């Protein structure tokens, strides 16, 4: 992470970026935060950690791809498994 292996500041900086990025991409600015996530990683990783700008964009894109891949099985199950989803949700609150 850091140029000096004994220096943990770079490690902390990388992990301090995630809450900022997650909060800002949750705002309804763009569809699923696409574009915002990549730009934020690009700027913050470059400014705080000294990473190349392209690496920040790649990290943001890879993170979105991982979320999409993990969400696909859930979407398939939601569409395939029969059941009364509307009634089950209403029964939960009664």
N, C-alpha and C positions, 0 to 999 in steps of 0.2 A: 504494500500500500504506500508506504512512505519511502523516500529515498534512503533514509537511515533506518535500519531494522530495529534499532533500539528506541526509535521515536514513535509514540503511539498517537500523536496529534493527527496524523493523516487518517488513521483508522477511525478515530472519533469524528473527524470531519465528514467522512463518507457516510457514517451512520446517522449523523445529525441532519443530513440532507433529506433522508427519507420522510420524516414527518412533515417537512415543508412541502415536498413534492406531492405526497398523498393528500394533504389538505387542499392544496391549490387545484389539483386535478379533480377533486370531488365537487368543485364548484361547477355549476351548469354553464360553462363558457363554450365548450366544444363537445362533440360526441365522444364520450368515454375518456375525455382528457387527451385525445390524440393530438399531437403537435405541441401541446403545452408541456406534457411530461418530458418529451425529448428536449425541448428548448430549455426547460428548467435544469435538467441533468447536464446539458451541455454547458450552460453558463455557470452553475454552481460548482460542478466538479472541476471546471477549468480555473475558476477564481479561488476556490477554497483549497483544492488539492493539487492543482497544477497538472491535471490530466489533459490530454489532447481533446479538443472540442468534438471531434468525430467519435471518440470513445464514449463521451457522455450521451450523444445521440444514439449510439448503438446500445448502450445499457438501457436507456429508456424504451427503445423499440423491443429489445429482448424481454424486458419486464412485462410489456403489454402482451407480447406473443405468449409468454408463459401463462398469464392470467386467462387469455382466450382459450388456450389448449386445455387448461384445467377446467374451464367452464363448459366446454363442449359435452363431456359425459353427463353433466348435470342437466343440460338442456335437452339432450336426447332422452334421458330418463323421464324428465318432466313431460315430454311429449308422448312417450311410449307407454308409460305405466298408467293403466286405467284407474280412475277414481274420481270422486266428487270433490275437487279441490275447493270449489266455492262453498259448498256446505260444510266442509271440514274447517275452513277458516272461520265461518260464522259460528260454528259450534264451540270453537275454542274461546270465543269472547262472551259466550252466554253463560 
